[in-house]
Amino acid sequence: AGFEIFNDQDRCPAKAAPGGTCTPAQEGASCEYGKSACCGKCHASMRCSCSPSGSWECRVTEACYKPNGCPGDTVTAVTEPPRPIIDAPTPITITDENGCPLDGAGFEI
């Protein structure tokens, strides 16, 4: 007696509170929030813990960040179709009846 045992989820706020304050009773608690599904499993998308300084420190879990895919996935190379070669447009100069270039103001096409 004289002390209380908590399940971490019992010490966790209902919603993630990054940077929010936590109580001494919550110190050391590890809390999971959100869900990400990948590779046929659900994972927490954010994990927060109550630091000794009394604030919630939260990090994205990146549980579904799989640069090589899920175990058993086959990797298929994706290639871009060839792009057509286009010649650069030829610049044109619009001139008035005297052959002087117009600056674009006051003419109609």
Phi, psi and omega per residue, in radians:
A1 nan 3.018 -3.135
G2 1.618 -0.174 3.071
F3 -2.451 2.812 -3.079
E4 -2.149 2.358 3.115
I5 -1.756 2.263 -3.135
F6 -1.985 2.484 2.843
N7 -1.342 2.364 -3.084
D8 -0.887 -0.729 -3.111
Q9 -1.088 -0.454 3.077
D10 -1.211 -0.435 -3.129
R11 -1.661 -0.021 -3.057
C12 -1.602 2.467 3.027
P13 -1.170 2.751 -3.130
A14 -1.080 -0.584 3.135
K15 -2.176 2.600 3.082
A16 -1.030 2.435 -3.115
A17 -2.313 1.144 -3.119
P18 -0.942 2.213 3.128
G19 1.420 -0.147 3.115
G20 -1.273 2.951 -3.122
T21 -1.545 2.590 3.053
C22 -2.174 2.798 -3.069
T23 -1.574 2.826 3.071
P24 -0.989 -0.561 3.129
A25 -1.190 -0.397 3.139
Q26 -1.602 -0.164 -3.085
E27 -0.944 2.299 -3.140
G28 1.504 -0.145 3.140
A29 -1.145 2.474 3.060
S30 -2.031 2.145 -3.019
C31 -2.172 2.451 3.139
E32 -2.009 2.467 -3.094
Y33 -2.387 2.709 3.070
G34 1.229 2.966 3.118
K35 -2.427 2.430 3.012
S36 -2.261 2.321 3.134
A37 -1.938 2.251 3.066
C38 -2.813 2.676 3.109
C39 0.966 0.531 3.094
G40 1.351 0.207 -3.127
K41 -2.317 2.732 3.039
C42 -1.768 2.445 -3.136
H43 -2.315 2.702 3.000
A44 -1.201 2.481 3.128
S45 -1.649 -0.286 3.116
M46 -2.495 2.479 3.089
R47 -2.186 2.244 3.142
C48 -2.105 2.566 3.057
S49 -2.392 2.595 3.133
C50 -1.515 2.049 -3.083
S51 -1.441 2.813 3.084
P52 -1.059 -0.379 3.127
S53 -1.393 -0.079 3.062
G54 1.589 0.381 3.095
S55 -2.228 2.669 3.091
W56 -1.417 2.159 3.075
E57 -1.881 2.107 -3.041
C58 -2.087 2.531 3.112
R59 -2.423 2.521 3.027
V60 -1.263 2.336 -3.053
T61 -1.311 -0.479 -3.072
E62 0.969 0.501 -3.133
A63 -1.048 -0.516 -3.113
C64 -1.757 0.193 3.037
Y65 -1.428 1.792 -3.077
K66 -2.217 1.508 -3.108
P67 -1.048 -0.426 3.135
N68 -1.830 0.239 3.137
G69 1.389 -3.027 3.136
C70 -1.509 2.721 3.076
P71 -0.966 2.336 3.138
G72 1.589 -0.182 3.096
D73 -1.229 2.546 2.999
T74 -1.776 2.416 -3.099
V75 -1.656 2.247 3.113
T76 -1.985 2.205 3.120
A77 -1.241 2.379 3.094
V78 -1.941 2.173 3.121
T79 -2.038 2.593 3.109
E80 -1.479 2.518 3.063
P81 -1.163 2.663 3.132
P82 -1.082 2.484 -3.141
R83 -1.622 2.452 3.121
P84 -1.192 2.595 3.091
I85 -1.536 2.179 -3.112
I86 -2.051 2.219 3.081
D87 -1.177 2.563 3.086
A88 -1.125 2.478 -3.140
P89 -1.114 2.564 3.097
T90 -1.459 2.187 -3.133
P91 -1.171 2.510 3.082
I92 -2.102 2.668 3.088
T93 -2.102 2.208 3.091
I94 -1.601 2.238 -3.097
T95 -2.086 2.797 3.059
D96 -1.485 -3.043 -3.079
E97 -1.118 -0.270 3.133
N98 -1.691 0.005 -3.128
G99 1.501 0.161 3.118
C100 -1.517 2.382 -3.139
P101 -1.101 2.420 3.072
L102 -1.595 2.564 3.126
D103 -1.548 0.080 3.124
G104 1.691 -0.175 -3.122
A105 -1.616 2.291 2.980
G106 1.369 0.317 3.064
F107 -2.081 2.738 -3.136
E108 -2.031 2.543 3.075
I109 -1.890 nan nan
